[in-house]
């Protein structure tokens, strides 16, 4: 019974997602994630602490 129930939920969710994507202006999640990652990398590079020099490297 568990396989049938989970399969039905998966298929229903898939059809609902397809319906939403076709009939509404749904944002592209991949583009949002890529822009968020690039912003996070920029912030990290801007505010990263400089590396400390060791005495034994001299």
C-alpha distance matrix in Angstrom:
0.0 3.8 5.6 5.3 6.2 8.7 10.0 10.7 12.4 14.3 15.6 16.5 18.4 20.1 21.3 22.5 24.3 26.0 27.1 28.6 30.3 31.9 33.1 34.1 36.3 33.8 35.7 35.3 33.6 35.0 38.5 38.0 36.8 39.7 42.2 41.0 41.2 44.7 45.8 44.6 46.4 49.5 49.5 48.9 51.9 54.1 53.6 53.2 55.7 58.2 58.0 60.5 63.1 63.6 67.1 66.5 65.8 69.4
3.8 0.0 3.8 5.5 5.1 6.1 8.4 9.8 10.6 12.1 14.2 15.3 16.4 18.2 20.0 21.0 22.3 24.3 25.7 26.8 28.4 30.3 31.6 32.3 34.2 31.5 33.1 32.5 30.6 31.9 35.5 34.9 33.5 36.4 38.9 37.5 37.7 41.2 42.3 40.9 42.8 46.0 45.8 45.2 48.2 50.4 49.9 49.4 51.9 54.4 54.2 56.7 59.3 59.8 63.3 62.8 62.1 65.6
5.6 3.8 0.0 3.8 5.5 5.3 5.9 8.4 9.9 10.4 12.1 14.0 15.2 16.3 18.2 19.8 20.9 22.4 24.2 25.6 26.8 28.5 30.2 31.1 33.0 30.3 31.8 31.0 29.2 30.3 33.9 33.7 32.3 34.9 37.7 36.6 36.6 40.0 41.4 40.2 41.9 45.1 45.2 44.6 47.4 49.7 49.5 48.9 51.6 53.9 53.7 56.3 58.8 59.4 62.9 62.3 61.3 64.9
5.3 5.5 3.8 0.0 3.8 5.6 5.1 6.0 8.6 9.9 10.5 12.0 14.1 15.3 16.4 18.1 19.8 21.1 22.4 24.2 25.7 27.0 28.5 29.7 31.9 29.6 31.5 31.0 29.6 31.0 34.5 34.3 33.3 36.0 38.6 37.7 38.0 41.4 42.7 41.7 43.5 46.6 46.8 46.5 49.2 51.4 51.3 51.0 53.8 56.2 56.1 58.8 61.5 62.2 65.8 65.2 64.2 67.7
6.2 5.1 5.5 3.8 0.0 3.8 5.5 5.2 6.3 8.7 10.1 10.5 12.2 14.3 15.5 16.4 18.2 20.1 21.1 22.5 24.3 25.9 27.0 27.9 30.1 27.7 29.7 29.5 28.0 29.7 33.1 32.5 31.6 34.6 37.0 35.8 36.4 39.8 40.8 39.9 41.9 44.8 44.8 44.6 47.6 49.6 49.3 49.1 51.9 54.5 54.6 57.3 60.1 60.9 64.5 64.2 63.2 66.6
8.7 6.1 5.3 5.6 3.8 0.0 3.8 5.4 5.1 6.1 8.6 9.8 10.5 12.2 14.3 15.2 16.3 18.3 19.9 20.9 22.4 24.4 25.7 26.4 28.2 25.5 27.2 26.6 24.9 26.4 29.9 29.4 28.3 31.2 33.7 32.5 32.9 36.3 37.5 36.4 38.4 41.4 41.4 41.1 44.0 46.1 45.9 45.7 48.4 50.9 51.0 53.7 56.5 57.3 60.9 60.6 59.5 63.0
10.0 8.4 5.9 5.1 5.5 3.8 0.0 3.8 5.4 5.1 6.2 8.5 9.9 10.6 12.4 14.1 15.3 16.6 18.4 20.0 21.1 22.7 24.4 25.5 27.4 24.9 26.7 26.0 24.7 26.0 29.5 29.4 28.5 31.1 33.8 33.0 33.4 36.6 38.0 37.3 39.0 42.0 42.4 42.2 44.8 47.0 47.1 46.9 49.8 52.2 52.2 55.1 57.7 58.7 62.3 61.8 60.6 64.0
10.7 9.8 8.4 6.0 5.2 5.4 3.8 0.0 3.8 5.5 5.2 6.0 8.5 9.9 10.7 12.1 14.1 15.4 16.5 18.3 19.9 21.2 22.5 23.8 26.1 24.0 26.2 26.0 25.0 26.7 30.0 29.8 29.3 32.1 34.5 33.8 34.6 37.7 38.9 38.4 40.4 43.1 43.4 43.5 46.2 48.2 48.3 48.3 51.4 53.9 54.2 57.1 59.9 60.9 64.6 64.3 63.0 66.4
12.4 10.6 9.9 8.6 6.3 5.1 5.4 3.8 0.0 3.8 5.5 5.1 6.0 8.5 10.0 10.4 12.0 14.2 15.2 16.3 18.1 20.0 21.0 21.7 23.9 21.5 23.6 23.5 22.2 24.2 27.4 26.9 26.4 29.4 31.6 30.7 31.6 34.8 35.8 35.2 37.3 40.0 40.1 40.3 43.2 45.0 45.0 45.2 48.1 50.8 51.2 54.1 57.0 58.1 61.8 61.7 60.4 63.7
14.3 12.1 10.4 9.9 8.7 6.1 5.1 5.5 3.8 0.0 3.8 5.5 5.2 6.1 8.7 9.9 10.5 12.3 14.2 15.3 16.4 18.4 20.1 20.8 22.5 19.9 21.7 21.1 19.8 21.4 24.8 24.6 24.0 26.7 29.2 28.5 29.2 32.3 33.6 33.1 35.0 37.7 38.1 38.2 40.9 42.9 43.1 43.1 46.2 48.6 49.0 52.0 54.7 55.9 59.6 59.4 58.0 61.3
15.6 14.2 12.1 10.5 10.1 8.6 6.2 5.2 5.5 3.8 0.0 3.8 5.4 5.0 6.2 8.5 9.8 10.6 12.3 14.3 15.3 16.6 18.4 19.7 21.9 19.7 22.0 21.5 20.9 22.5 25.6 25.8 25.6 28.1 30.5 30.3 31.1 34.0 35.4 35.2 37.1 39.7 40.3 40.6 43.1 45.0 45.5 45.7 48.9 51.2 51.7 54.8 57.5 58.8 62.5 62.3 60.7 64.0
16.5 15.3 14.0 12.0 10.5 9.8 8.5 6.0 5.1 5.5 3.8 0.0 3.8 5.4 5.3 6.1 8.6 10.0 10.6 12.3 14.3 15.5 16.5 17.8 20.3 18.4 21.0 21.2 20.7 22.9 25.8 25.6 25.7 28.6 30.5 30.2 31.4 34.3 35.3 35.3 37.4 39.8 40.2 40.8 43.4 45.1 45.5 45.9 49.1 51.7 52.4 55.5 58.4 59.8 63.5 63.5 61.9 65.1
18.4 16.4 15.2 14.1 12.2 10.5 9.9 8.5 6.0 5.2 5.4 3.8 0.0 3.8 5.5 5.0 6.0 8.6 9.8 10.5 12.1 14.2 15.4 15.9 17.9 15.6 17.9 18.0 17.2 19.5 22.3 22.0 22.0 25.0 26.9 26.4 27.7 30.6 31.5 31.5 33.7 36.1 36.4 37.0 39.7 41.3 41.7 42.2 45.4 48.0 48.7 51.9 54.7 56.3 60.0 60.0 58.5 61.6
20.1 18.2 16.3 15.3 14.3 12.2 10.6 9.9 8.5 6.1 5.0 5.4 3.8 0.0 3.8 5.4 5.1 6.2 8.6 9.9 10.6 12.3 14.3 15.3 17.1 14.8 17.0 16.6 16.2 18.0 20.9 21.2 21.3 23.8 26.0 26.0 27.0 29.7 31.1 31.2 33.1 35.5 36.2 36.8 39.2 41.0 41.7 42.1 45.4 47.8 48.5 51.8 54.5 56.1 59.8 59.7 58.0 61.1
21.3 20.0 18.2 16.4 15.5 14.3 12.4 10.7 10.0 8.7 6.2 5.3 5.5 3.8 0.0 3.8 5.4 5.1 6.1 8.6 9.9 10.6 12.2 14.0 16.4 14.9 17.8 17.8 18.2 20.2 22.7 23.1 23.7 26.2 28.1 28.3 29.7 32.2 33.3 33.8 35.8 38.0 38.7 39.6 41.9 43.5 44.3 44.9 48.4 50.8 51.6 55.0 57.7 59.4 63.2 63.1 61.3 64.3
22.5 21.0 19.8 18.1 16.4 15.2 14.1 12.1 10.4 9.9 8.5 6.1 5.0 5.4 3.8 0.0 3.8 5.5 5.1 6.2 8.6 10.0 10.6 11.7 14.3 12.8 15.9 16.6 16.8 19.5 21.7 21.5 22.4 25.2 26.7 26.7 28.4 31.0 31.7 32.2 34.6 36.5 37.0 38.1 40.6 41.9 42.6 43.4 46.8 49.4 50.5 53.8 56.7 58.5 62.2 62.4 60.7 63.6
24.3 22.3 20.9 19.8 18.2 16.3 15.3 14.1 12.0 10.5 9.8 8.6 6.0 5.1 5.4 3.8 0.0 3.8 5.4 5.1 6.1 8.6 10.0 10.4 12.2 10.0 12.6 13.0 13.2 15.7 18.0 18.0 18.8 21.5 23.1 23.2 24.9 27.3 28.3 28.8 31.0 33.0 33.7 34.7 37.1 38.5 39.3 40.1 43.6 46.1 47.2 50.5 53.4 55.2 59.0 59.2 57.3 60.2
26.0 24.3 22.4 21.1 20.1 18.3 16.6 15.4 14.2 12.3 10.6 10.0 8.6 6.2 5.1 5.5 3.8 0.0 3.8 5.5 5.1 6.2 8.6 10.1 12.0 10.6 13.4 13.4 14.5 16.5 18.6 19.2 20.4 22.5 24.2 24.9 26.4 28.5 29.8 30.7 32.6 34.4 35.5 36.6 38.7 40.2 41.3 42.1 45.7 48.0 49.0 52.5 55.2 57.1 60.9 61.0 58.9 61.8
27.1 25.7 24.2 22.4 21.1 19.9 18.4 16.5 15.2 14.2 12.3 10.6 9.8 8.6 6.1 5.1 5.4 3.8 0.0 3.8 5.5 5.3 6.1 8.2 11.2 10.7 14.2 15.2 16.5 19.0 20.6 21.0 22.5 24.8 26.0 26.7 28.7 30.7 31.5 32.6 34.8 36.4 37.2 38.6 40.8 42.0 43.1 44.1 47.7 50.2 51.4 54.9 57.7 59.7 63.5 63.7 61.7 64.5
28.6 26.8 25.6 24.2 22.5 20.9 20.0 18.3 16.3 15.3 14.3 12.3 10.5 9.9 8.6 6.2 5.1 5.5 3.8 0.0 3.8 5.5 5.3 5.5 8.2 7.4 11.0 12.6 13.8 16.8 18.1 18.0 19.8 22.3 23.2 23.6 25.9 27.9 28.5 29.6 32.0 33.4 34.1 35.7 37.9 38.9 39.9 41.2 44.7 47.3 48.7 52.1 55.0 57.2 60.9 61.4 59.3 62.1
30.3 28.4 26.8 25.7 24.3 22.4 21.1 19.9 18.1 16.4 15.3 14.3 12.1 10.6 9.9 8.6 6.1 5.1 5.5 3.8 0.0 3.8 5.8 5.8 6.9 5.9 9.0 9.8 11.7 14.1 15.3 15.9 17.8 19.8 20.8 21.8 23.9 25.6 26.5 27.9 29.9 31.3 32.3 33.9 35.9 37.0 38.3 39.5 43.1 45.5 46.9 50.4 53.2 55.4 59.1 59.4 57.3 59.9
31.9 30.3 28.5 27.0 25.9 24.4 22.7 21.2 20.0 18.4 16.6 15.5 14.2 12.3 10.6 10.0 8.6 6.2 5.3 5.5 3.8 0.0 3.8 6.0 8.0 8.6 11.7 12.6 15.0 17.1 18.0 18.9 21.1 22.7 23.7 25.0 27.1 28.5 29.5 31.1 33.0 34.2 35.5 37.2 39.0 40.0 41.5 42.7 46.4 48.7 50.2 53.7 56.4 58.7 62.4 62.7 60.4 63.1
33.1 31.6 30.2 28.5 27.0 25.7 24.4 22.5 21.0 20.1 18.4 16.5 15.4 14.3 12.2 10.6 10.0 8.6 6.1 5.3 5.8 3.8 0.0 3.8 7.0 8.7 12.4 14.2 16.6 19.2 19.7 20.1 22.6 24.5 24.9 26.1 28.5 29.9 30.5 32.2 34.4 35.4 36.3 38.3 40.2 41.0 42.3 43.8 47.5 49.9 51.6 55.1 57.9 60.3 64.0 64.5 62.3 64.8
34.1 32.3 31.1 29.7 27.9 26.4 25.5 23.8 21.7 20.8 19.7 17.8 15.9 15.3 14.0 11.7 10.4 10.1 8.2 5.5 5.8 6.0 3.8 0.0 3.8 5.8 9.4 12.0 14.3 17.2 17.4 17.2 20.0 22.0 22.1 23.1 25.8 27.2 27.4 29.1 31.6 32.4 33.1 35.2 37.2 37.8 39.0 40.7 44.4 46.9 48.7 52.2 55.1 57.5 61.3 61.9 59.7 62.2
36.3 34.2 33.0 31.9 30.1 28.2 27.4 26.1 23.9 22.5 21.9 20.3 17.9 17.1 16.4 14.3 12.2 12.0 11.2 8.2 6.9 8.0 7.0 3.8 0.0 3.8 6.4 9.3 12.0 14.8 14.3 14.3 17.3 19.1 18.8 20.1 22.9 24.0 24.1 26.2 28.5 29.1 30.0 32.2 34.0 34.5 35.9 37.7 41.4 43.8 45.7 49.3 52.1 54.7 58.4 59.1 56.8 59.2
33.8 31.5 30.3 29.6 27.7 25.5 24.9 24.0 21.5 19.9 19.7 18.4 15.6 14.8 14.9 12.8 10.0 10.6 10.7 7.4 5.9 8.6 8.7 5.8 3.8 0.0 3.8 6.6 8.6 11.8 11.9 11.6 14.2 16.4 16.5 17.4 20.1 21.5 21.8 23.5 25.9 26.8 27.6 29.6 31.6 32.3 33.6 35.1 38.8 41.2 43.0 46.5 49.4 51.8 55.5 56.1 53.9 56.4
35.7 33.1 31.8 31.5 29.7 27.2 26.7 26.2 23.6 21.7 22.0 21.0 17.9 17.0 17.8 15.9 12.6 13.4 14.2 11.0 9.0 11.7 12.4 9.4 6.4 3.8 0.0 3.8 6.0 8.9 8.3 7.9 10.9 12.8 12.7 13.8 16.5 17.8 18.1 19.9 22.2 23.1 24.0 26.0 27.9 28.6 30.0 31.6 35.3 37.6 39.4 43.0 45.8 48.3 52.0 52.7 50.4 52.8
35.3 32.5 31.0 31.0 29.5 26.6 26.0 26.0 23.5 21.1 21.5 21.2 18.0 16.6 17.8 16.6 13.0 13.4 15.2 12.6 9.8 12.6 14.2 12.0 9.3 6.6 3.8 0.0 3.8 5.6 5.6 6.5 8.9 10.3 11.1 12.6 14.6 15.9 17.0 18.7 20.5 21.7 23.1 24.7 26.4 27.5 29.1 30.3 34.0 36.1 37.7 41.3 44.0 46.4 50.1 50.6 48.2 50.7
33.6 30.6 29.2 29.6 28.0 24.9 24.7 25.0 22.2 19.8 20.9 20.7 17.2 16.2 18.2 16.8 13.2 14.5 16.5 13.8 11.7 15.0 16.6 14.3 12.0 8.6 6.0 3.8 0.0 3.8 5.5 5.0 6.1 8.5 9.9 10.4 12.2 14.2 15.3 16.3 18.3 20.0 21.0 22.3 24.3 25.7 26.9 27.9 31.5 33.8 35.2 38.7 41.5 43.7 47.5 47.9 45.7 48.4
35.0 31.9 30.3 31.0 29.7 26.4 26.0 26.7 24.2 21.4 22.5 22.9 19.5 18.0 20.2 19.5 15.7 16.5 19.0 16.8 14.1 17.1 19.2 17.2 14.8 11.8 8.9 5.6 3.8 0.0 3.8 5.4 5.1 6.1 8.6 9.8 10.5 12.3 14.2 15.3 16.5 18.4 20.0 21.0 22.6 24.3 25.9 26.5 30.2 32.1 33.3 36.9 39.5 41.7 45.4 45.6 43.3 45.9
38.5 35.5 33.9 34.5 33.1 29.9 29.5 30.0 27.4 24.8 25.6 25.8 22.3 20.9 22.7 21.7 18.0 18.6 20.6 18.1 15.3 18.0 19.7 17.4 14.3 11.9 8.3 5.6 5.5 3.8 0.0 3.8 5.5 5.1 6.1 8.5 9.9 10.6 12.3 14.2 15.4 16.6 18.4 19.9 21.2 22.6 24.5 25.5 29.3 31.1 32.7 36.4 38.9 41.4 45.1 45.5 43.0 45.4
38.0 34.9 33.7 34.3 32.5 29.4 29.4 29.8 26.9 24.6 25.8 25.6 22.0 21.2 23.1 21.5 18.0 19.2 21.0 18.0 15.9 18.9 20.1 17.2 14.3 11.6 7.9 6.5 5.0 5.4 3.8 0.0 3.8 5.5 5.3 6.1 8.7 10.0 10.6 12.3 14.3 15.5 16.6 18.3 20.1 21.2 22.6 23.9 27.6 29.9 31.6 35.1 38.0 40.5 44.2 44.8 42.5 44.9
36.8 33.5 32.3 33.3 31.6 28.3 28.5 29.3 26.4 24.0 25.6 25.7 22.0 21.3 23.7 22.4 18.8 20.4 22.5 19.8 17.8 21.1 22.6 20.0 17.3 14.2 10.9 8.9 6.1 5.1 5.5 3.8 0.0 3.8 5.5 5.0 6.1 8.6 9.9 10.5 12.3 14.3 15.3 16.3 18.4 19.9 21.1 21.9 25.5 27.7 29.1 32.7 35.4 37.7 41.5 42.0 39.8 42.4
39.7 36.4 34.9 36.0 34.6 31.2 31.1 32.1 29.4 26.7 28.1 28.6 25.0 23.8 26.2 25.2 21.5 22.5 24.8 22.3 19.8 22.7 24.5 22.0 19.1 16.4 12.8 10.3 8.5 6.1 5.1 5.5 3.8 0.0 3.8 5.4 5.2 6.2 8.6 9.9 10.6 12.4 14.3 15.3 16.6 18.4 20.2 20.8 24.6 26.3 27.7 31.4 33.9 36.3 40.0 40.4 38.0 40.4
42.2 38.9 37.7 38.6 37.0 33.7 33.8 34.5 31.6 29.2 30.5 30.5 26.9 26.0 28.1 26.7 23.1 24.2 26.0 23.2 20.8 23.7 24.9 22.1 18.8 16.5 12.7 11.1 9.9 8.6 6.1 5.3 5.5 3.8 0.0 3.8 5.5 5.1 6.2 8.6 9.9 10.6 12.4 14.2 15.4 16.5 18.4 19.7 23.5 25.4 27.3 31.0 33.6 36.3 40.0 40.7 38.2 40.4
41.0 37.5 36.6 37.7 35.8 32.5 33.0 33.8 30.7 28.5 30.3 30.2 26.4 26.0 28.3 26.7 23.2 24.9 26.7 23.6 21.8 25.0 26.1 23.1 20.1 17.4 13.8 12.6 10.4 9.8 8.5 6.1 5.0 5.4 3.8 0.0 3.8 5.5 5.1 6.1 8.7 9.9 10.6 12.2 14.3 15.4 16.6 17.8 21.5 23.8 25.7 29.2 32.1 34.7 38.4 39.2 37.0 39.3
41.2 37.7 36.6 38.0 36.4 32.9 33.4 34.6 31.6 29.2 31.1 31.4 27.7 27.0 29.7 28.4 24.9 26.4 28.7 25.9 23.9 27.1 28.5 25.8 22.9 20.1 16.5 14.6 12.2 10.5 9.9 8.7 6.1 5.2 5.5 3.8 0.0 3.8 5.4 5.0 6.2 8.6 9.9 10.4 12.3 14.2 15.5 16.0 19.7 21.7 23.1 26.7 29.4 31.9 35.6 36.2 33.9 36.4
44.7 41.2 40.0 41.4 39.8 36.3 36.6 37.7 34.8 32.3 34.0 34.3 30.6 29.7 32.2 31.0 27.3 28.5 30.7 27.9 25.6 28.5 29.9 27.2 24.0 21.5 17.8 15.9 14.2 12.3 10.6 10.0 8.6 6.2 5.1 5.5 3.8 0.0 3.8 5.4 5.1 6.2 8.7 9.8 10.6 12.3 14.4 15.2 19.0 20.6 22.4 26.1 28.6 31.3 35.0 35.7 33.1 35.3
45.8 42.3 41.4 42.7 40.8 37.5 38.0 38.9 35.8 33.6 35.4 35.3 31.5 31.1 33.3 31.7 28.3 29.8 31.5 28.5 26.5 29.5 30.5 27.4 24.1 21.8 18.1 17.0 15.3 14.2 12.3 10.6 9.9 8.6 6.2 5.1 5.4 3.8 0.0 3.8 5.5 5.1 6.2 8.6 10.0 10.6 12.3 14.0 17.7 19.8 22.0 25.6 28.4 31.3 34.9 36.0 33.6 35.6
44.6 40.9 40.2 41.7 39.9 36.4 37.3 38.4 35.2 33.1 35.2 35.3 31.5 31.2 33.8 32.2 28.8 30.7 32.6 29.6 27.9 31.1 32.2 29.1 26.2 23.5 19.9 18.7 16.3 15.3 14.2 12.3 10.5 9.9 8.6 6.1 5.0 5.4 3.8 0.0 3.8 5.4 5.2 6.1 8.6 9.9 10.7 11.7 15.4 17.8 19.7 23.1 26.1 28.8 32.4 33.5 31.3 33.6
46.4 42.8 41.9 43.5 41.9 38.4 39.0 40.4 37.3 35.0 37.1 37.4 33.7 33.1 35.8 34.6 31.0 32.6 34.8 32.0 29.9 33.0 34.4 31.6 28.5 25.9 22.2 20.5 18.3 16.5 15.4 14.3 12.3 10.6 9.9 8.7 6.2 5.1 5.5 3.8 0.0 3.8 5.5 5.0 6.1 8.5 10.1 10.3 14.0 15.7 17.4 21.1 23.7 26.4 30.1 30.9 28.5 30.7
49.5 46.0 45.1 46.6 44.8 41.4 42.0 43.1 40.0 37.7 39.7 39.8 36.1 35.5 38.0 36.5 33.0 34.4 36.4 33.4 31.3 34.2 35.4 32.4 29.1 26.8 23.1 21.7 20.0 18.4 16.6 15.5 14.3 12.4 10.6 9.9 8.6 6.2 5.1 5.4 3.8 0.0 3.8 5.4 5.2 6.1 8.7 10.0 13.7 15.3 17.6 21.2 23.8 26.9 30.4 31.6 29.0 30.8
49.5 45.8 45.2 46.8 44.8 41.4 42.4 43.4 40.1 38.1 40.3 40.2 36.4 36.2 38.7 37.0 33.7 35.5 37.2 34.1 32.3 35.5 36.3 33.1 30.0 27.6 24.0 23.1 21.0 20.0 18.4 16.6 15.3 14.3 12.4 10.6 9.9 8.7 6.2 5.2 5.5 3.8 0.0 3.8 5.5 5.1 6.1 8.2 11.8 14.2 16.8 20.1 23.2 26.2 29.6 31.1 29.0 30.8
48.9 45.2 44.6 46.5 44.6 41.1 42.2 43.5 40.3 38.2 40.6 40.8 37.0 36.8 39.6 38.1 34.7 36.6 38.6 35.7 33.9 37.2 38.3 35.2 32.2 29.6 26.0 24.7 22.3 21.0 19.9 18.3 16.3 15.3 14.2 12.2 10.4 9.8 8.6 6.1 5.0 5.4 3.8 0.0 3.8 5.5 5.5 5.6 9.4 11.7 13.8 17.2 20.2 23.0 26.6 27.9 25.8 27.9
51.9 48.2 47.4 49.2 47.6 44.0 44.8 46.2 43.2 40.9 43.1 43.4 39.7 39.2 41.9 40.6 37.1 38.7 40.8 37.9 35.9 39.0 40.2 37.2 34.0 31.6 27.9 26.4 24.3 22.6 21.2 20.1 18.4 16.6 15.4 14.3 12.3 10.6 10.0 8.6 6.1 5.2 5.5 3.8 0.0 3.8 5.8 5.5 9.0 10.1 12.4 16.0 18.6 21.7 25.2 26.4 24.0 25.8
54.1 50.4 49.7 51.4 49.6 46.1 47.0 48.2 45.0 42.9 45.0 45.1 41.3 41.0 43.5 41.9 38.5 40.2 42.0 38.9 37.0 40.0 41.0 37.8 34.5 32.3 28.6 27.5 25.7 24.3 22.6 21.2 19.9 18.4 16.5 15.4 14.2 12.3 10.6 9.9 8.5 6.1 5.1 5.5 3.8 0.0 3.8 5.9 8.9 10.4 13.6 16.8 19.5 22.9 26.1 27.8 25.5 26.9
53.6 49.9 49.5 51.3 49.3 45.9 47.1 48.3 45.0 43.1 45.5 45.5 41.7 41.7 44.3 42.6 39.3 41.3 43.1 39.9 38.3 41.5 42.3 39.0 35.9 33.6 30.0 29.1 26.9 25.9 24.5 22.6 21.1 20.2 18.4 16.6 15.5 14.4 12.3 10.7 10.1 8.7 6.1 5.5 5.8 3.8 0.0 3.8 6.4 9.1 12.2 15.1 18.3 21.4 24.7 26.6 24.7 26.2
53.2 49.4 48.9 51.0 49.1 45.7 46.9 48.3 45.2 43.1 45.7 45.9 42.2 42.1 44.9 43.4 40.1 42.1 44.1 41.2 39.5 42.7 43.8 40.7 37.7 35.1 31.6 30.3 27.9 26.5 25.5 23.9 21.9 20.8 19.7 17.8 16.0 15.2 14.0 11.7 10.3 10.0 8.2 5.6 5.5 5.9 3.8 0.0 3.8 6.4 8.9 12.0 15.2 18.1 21.6 23.3 21.4 23.2
55.7 51.9 51.6 53.8 51.9 48.4 49.8 51.4 48.1 46.2 48.9 49.1 45.4 45.4 48.4 46.8 43.6 45.7 47.7 44.7 43.1 46.4 47.5 44.4 41.4 38.8 35.3 34.0 31.5 30.2 29.3 27.6 25.5 24.6 23.5 21.5 19.7 19.0 17.7 15.4 14.0 13.7 11.8 9.4 9.0 8.9 6.4 3.8 0.0 3.8 6.4 8.8 12.3 15.2 18.5 20.5 19.0 20.6
58.2 54.4 53.9 56.2 54.5 50.9 52.2 53.9 50.8 48.6 51.2 51.7 48.0 47.8 50.8 49.4 46.1 48.0 50.2 47.3 45.5 48.7 49.9 46.9 43.8 41.2 37.6 36.1 33.8 32.1 31.1 29.9 27.7 26.3 25.4 23.8 21.7 20.6 19.8 17.8 15.7 15.3 14.2 11.7 10.1 10.4 9.1 6.4 3.8 0.0 3.8 6.4 9.2 12.6 15.8 17.7 15.8 17.2
58.0 54.2 53.7 56.1 54.6 51.0 52.2 54.2 51.2 49.0 51.7 52.4 48.7 48.5 51.6 50.5 47.2 49.0 51.4 48.7 46.9 50.2 51.6 48.7 45.7 43.0 39.4 37.7 35.2 33.3 32.7 31.6 29.1 27.7 27.3 25.7 23.1 22.4 22.0 19.7 17.4 17.6 16.8 13.8 12.4 13.6 12.2 8.9 6.4 3.8 0.0 3.8 6.5 9.4 12.9 14.4 12.6 14.5
60.5 56.7 56.3 58.8 57.3 53.7 55.1 57.1 54.1 52.0 54.8 55.5 51.9 51.8 55.0 53.8 50.5 52.5 54.9 52.1 50.4 53.7 55.1 52.2 49.3 46.5 43.0 41.3 38.7 36.9 36.4 35.1 32.7 31.4 31.0 29.2 26.7 26.1 25.6 23.1 21.1 21.2 20.1 17.2 16.0 16.8 15.1 12.0 8.8 6.4 3.8 0.0 3.8 6.4 9.7 11.8 10.7 12.4
63.1 59.3 58.8 61.5 60.1 56.5 57.7 59.9 57.0 54.7 57.5 58.4 54.7 54.5 57.7 56.7 53.4 55.2 57.7 55.0 53.2 56.4 57.9 55.1 52.1 49.4 45.8 44.0 41.5 39.5 38.9 38.0 35.4 33.9 33.6 32.1 29.4 28.6 28.4 26.1 23.7 23.8 23.2 20.2 18.6 19.5 18.3 15.2 12.3 9.2 6.5 3.8 0.0 3.8 6.6 8.7 7.3 8.6
63.6 59.8 59.4 62.2 60.9 57.3 58.7 60.9 58.1 55.9 58.8 59.8 56.3 56.1 59.4 58.5 55.2 57.1 59.7 57.2 55.4 58.7 60.3 57.5 54.7 51.8 48.3 46.4 43.7 41.7 41.4 40.5 37.7 36.3 36.3 34.7 31.9 31.3 31.3 28.8 26.4 26.9 26.2 23.0 21.7 22.9 21.4 18.1 15.2 12.6 9.4 6.4 3.8 0.0 3.8 5.5 5.5 7.5
67.1 63.3 62.9 65.8 64.5 60.9 62.3 64.6 61.8 59.6 62.5 63.5 60.0 59.8 63.2 62.2 59.0 60.9 63.5 60.9 59.1 62.4 64.0 61.3 58.4 55.5 52.0 50.1 47.5 45.4 45.1 44.2 41.5 40.0 40.0 38.4 35.6 35.0 34.9 32.4 30.1 30.4 29.6 26.6 25.2 26.1 24.7 21.6 18.5 15.8 12.9 9.7 6.6 3.8 0.0 3.8 5.5 5.9
66.5 62.8 62.3 65.2 64.2 60.6 61.8 64.3 61.7 59.4 62.3 63.5 60.0 59.7 63.1 62.4 59.2 61.0 63.7 61.4 59.4 62.7 64.5 61.9 59.1 56.1 52.7 50.6 47.9 45.6 45.5 44.8 42.0 40.4 40.7 39.2 36.2 35.7 36.0 33.5 30.9 31.6 31.1 27.9 26.4 27.8 26.6 23.3 20.5 17.7 14.4 11.8 8.7 5.5 3.8 0.0 3.8 5.5
65.8 62.1 61.3 64.2 63.2 59.5 60.6 63.0 60.4 58.0 60.7 61.9 58.5 58.0 61.3 60.7 57.3 58.9 61.7 59.3 57.3 60.4 62.3 59.7 56.8 53.9 50.4 48.2 45.7 43.3 43.0 42.5 39.8 38.0 38.2 37.0 33.9 33.1 33.6 31.3 28.5 29.0 29.0 25.8 24.0 25.5 24.7 21.4 19.0 15.8 12.6 10.7 7.3 5.5 5.5 3.8 0.0 3.8
69.4 65.6 64.9 67.7 66.6 63.0 64.0 66.4 63.7 61.3 64.0 65.1 61.6 61.1 64.3 63.6 60.2 61.8 64.5 62.1 59.9 63.1 64.8 62.2 59.2 56.4 52.8 50.7 48.4 45.9 45.4 44.9 42.4 40.4 40.4 39.3 36.4 35.3 35.6 33.6 30.7 30.8 30.8 27.9 25.8 26.9 26.2 23.2 20.6 17.2 14.5 12.4 8.6 7.5 5.9 5.5 3.8 0.0
